[in-house]
Amino acid sequence: MTFEEAIKMGEYQPEKLSQYPEWATFSRHVQWEYISKAMANRKTQLMRKWSEAINFMDQSEIPELKKKIADSIFEQIRKLGEEKEKLYYEYSQYTD
């Protein structure tokens, strides 16, 4: 997988992105921009999964399963927001 593919797939964790050689060549500003873009991609993916869970799962079979899946995805979205705040603060502390 290439760096660009990882970003499109929603990989935003700096520890994982730093495994790609190009990561070290980017300024902190550019690194943040890639992180932010990947986080937006991940949120879009999670929102799509949440929507699918709410709209397309058959409620007649196991309604509590549908709720658990939707709640789990929503929790991932909430945690993503917390991680974005943390990373924003971390990356805003540096100037190039």
N, C-alpha and C positions, 0 to 999 in steps of 0.2 A: 504494500500500500504506500502511496506517495504522501507527502506532507499535505498537499492540496486535497487529496481524497480523505485524509483523516479529518481535516477541517470540515469538509462537506458532510462527513458522517457524524459530526458533533463531538469530536474529541477535543476537549478544551483544557485538560489538566497540563500545566506547564511541565510536570515531571515526565509525562508521556511525550509531549511535543518536543522536549529537549533531546529525545532520541533521534530526531531527524537532524542531519548535519546543517541544514540551512537555518535552523532555529538560532544557533549561536551567532549567525551573521546579522540577525535583525536587531534593531534598536529596541529599547523597552517599549517605546511608543508602538512600533510595528508589532511587537509581540502581543501587546494588549489588544490591538486591533484584530489580530488573528484569534485570540482567545474570545473576544467579544463576538466575532462572527461565528465561531464554532458553538458558543453558548446559544446564540440565536437559532442556529441550525438544530441544536439538541432540543431546545424548547419547542420548536415547530414539530419535531418528531414526536415528542412526548404529548403534545396537544393533539396530534393526529391519532396516537394510540388511545388517548383518553376518549376522544370522540368516537372512535371505533368501539371501544368498550361500552360506552353509553348507548350508542345508536344501533350497533349491529349484533351484539350478543343476544342470544335468545333468552329472554327473561323467564320463560315458562319452565325451563329446566332447573336452573339453580340461581335464583335471583340474588342470594347473598354472595355468590361468587362474583357476579357482575359488579356488585358494590365494592367488594374487596379489591378487585382488580382496578377499578376506577379510582378508589381511594389511594391505592399504592402508587399509581401513576401521578395522581395529584400531589402526593407527598414528594415524589421525585422532582416535580416542578417547583415545589416550595423550597426544597433543598438546593436546587439549581440557583434560585434567586439569592439564597443566603451565600452560596459560593461566589456568585457574581459580585456581591457587595464586598466580600473579603478580598477577592482578587483585584477589584477596582481600587480598593484602598492600597493594597500592596503595590500595584503598578503605578499608582498616582504619586507615590512617594519618591520616585526616581525621575531625574531629568537627564536627558542625553546631551 
